[in-house]
Amino acid sequence: MFSQKTTIISSIVIILFIVSSFSFETKNSLEYSSKKVVNELIQWENNQKLTWKDFKGKPNKRSPYKAMTFASVSSNLISFSKNELKIEILCHFIRNKSWKTIETDELLRHEQLHFDIAELAARKMRERVSKLNLKNLSSKNIEQKLNSIFNSSVEEQMEMNQKYDSETNHSIKYIAQSDWEKKIKEKLIETKDYSKTSITIK
């Protein structure tokens, strides 16, 4: 537990929402390790937690922060026709961009929650996509409709990250940190129906 005089600070998470892969080609499958690490990406999993070894990026010497989490939420339009829409939305931790200058349990817990918040963004996107009416979609408007969903989800999660860092003072306020961990855990349970990365609408 940090005292109020502690100056250890972590960064707000940087979420890279990658939504430029709206092609009509089938995505190649990826081979994942037990921790699902591919090209320095760790796919979010409920039973897997980050370790300091996952923070492999070069620290920014000019940054006032002691750690930086880079996460991405990416989409891939697998197939689209008048009878079916299939899209994959993934949440990843980017190992070769995320960095730290110190290692404490408190700070790692704080960074883990930033990753969890990114997963919430992915689930919100999946939920909103799943509620689209296939009859109202066409090759001319699908990209606009998906981008609208993603942009709104981005804004919501950026606000949540900012509020999280503000209320916890970047992990220094122990009680607030614990409250946020409980809050995000509950939200992940509430959105468990959207934990599957692939969505199919018929």
N, C-alpha and C positions, 0 to 999 in steps of 0.2 A: 504494500500500500504506500502510495506517495504522500508526503506531507504537502501542505499548501505552498511551501517554499521551493518545492522541487521544480526544476526548470526543464525537465525532459518533456519534449513535445514531439508528437507525431504529426504527419501531414494529413490533410484531407485526401481521400482517395481520388485517384485520377481514373475515370472510367472512359474507356475508348469504345464508343458504340460504332461498330462496323456494320454498315447496312448497304454496302455497295455491291453485294453479291447476288443481285436479283437476275440470275440467268435461268434459263429453262433447261439446264443440263443437270443430270443426276450427279450429286456430290459423291466423290470417292470416299469409301469408308476409311477410317483411321484405326490403326492398331494402338491401343492404349496399354500402358503398364498398369500395375495395381493402383497407382496413384494418378493414373491418367495424365501423364506428362508427354506432350508431343510438341517438339520444336519450342521448348521452353515455356509451354503453356500448361497450366494445371487446371483441368476441368473441375468445376465445383461439385463436390460430393458431400452428402450429409454426414457421412462417417469418416471423412478425411479432414484433418486440420493442417494449417500451415505450420511450418517450422522455420526457424531463422535461416536454415540452409537453403530455403526456397528464395530468399532475397539475394539474388546474385548480381544485381545491377550495380553500376558504379555510383557511389553517393555524389550528390550535388553539393560541392563545398560551399556554395553561396547560400544554400538553403538553411533556414533557421530550424528546420525540423530534424528529428533523429531517425525517422523512417518514412518511407514513401511506398504506398501500395498502388500498383498499376493493375487495373482489372479491365477486361473487355467483355462486352456483350455483342456477339456477332450473329448474323442471320444468314441463312442460305435457303433460297427458294428452290426446293427439290423438284417439284412438278406443279403445273397449273393447267387446268382444262375446265371446260364447262361442267364437268362432273366431279372434279376433285382439286383441292388445294393442299399441298403438303409442304410444310416449311419447318426448318430446324433452327432453334434459337439456343445458343450456347453461352455460358458464362465461364470465363477463364481468368486465372491469375497469371500475370506475365512475369516470369522469374527473372529474365535478363534485363528488365527495366526497373523492377521493384528493388529497393535498397534500404540499408540500415547502417547506422554508425555505432549503435549500441545494441545490446541484447538483454532485455528484461522480460520477465513473464507478463508483467502488466502491459507493456507496450505491444507484445505479440498478440495478446488478447484483443487489444484495441484494433490492430491491423486486421485480424481475422474477421472482426465484425464489419469492417469496410468491405471485405470480400463477400460476406453474407448479404450485405445491403445490395451489392451488385447482382447477386443471385435473385434477390427480391425484384429487382428491375426486370430481369429476364422472365421471371414468372408473371409479372404484370403484363409484359408484352405477350406472352403465350396466352394468357387469359383473354386479352382483348382481341388477339388474332382469332382465337377459337370461336368468338362470338360474331365474326364477320358473316354476312349472308352471301353465300357463293353466287346467288343469282344477280347480285349487284356488282360483281367483280368482272373486270375485263382486262385484256392485255394493255389497254390504254390507261386504266386508273389504278391498277393493283399496286404499282410502285408508290404512287401518291398516298394511297390509303395505308400501306404498311409504314411508310416514313412518318405519317401523321401519328400513328400509334407509337412508334419508337421515339419520336421527338418528345411526346408528352410524357412518356415513361422516363426518359432521360432527365427532363426538368424536375420531375417529382423526386427522383433518386438523388439528384444533385442537392436539392433542398434538404433532403433527409440527411445526407452526409454532412452538410454544413451545420445543421442543427445538432447532429451527433457530436461533432467536434467541439461545437460551442458549449454544449451542456456538460460534456465530460472534460472540457479543457484539455483535449487531446490525451486522455487517459489519466490525467492527474487527479481528477475527482473520482475517487474510488466508488462511492455509493452510486453516483450517476452512471458510471461505467457499468456497474452490476445491473442497474435498472434497465439500461439500454440492451444489455445482453439478454435479459429476460424478455424484453419487448420484441426484439428481433427473432428470438426463438419462437415466440408465440405466433408471429407473422409467418414464419416459415411453416409452422404446423397448419395455420389457416390456409395457406396456399399450396398445400401438398398435392392437390389435384393437378397442379400445373408444374410439377417437378420434372415430368418427362420432357426431354428436349425436343422431341418431334411432335408436330401437330398436324392432324389431317382433318380437313373439312370436306364433307360430301353433300 
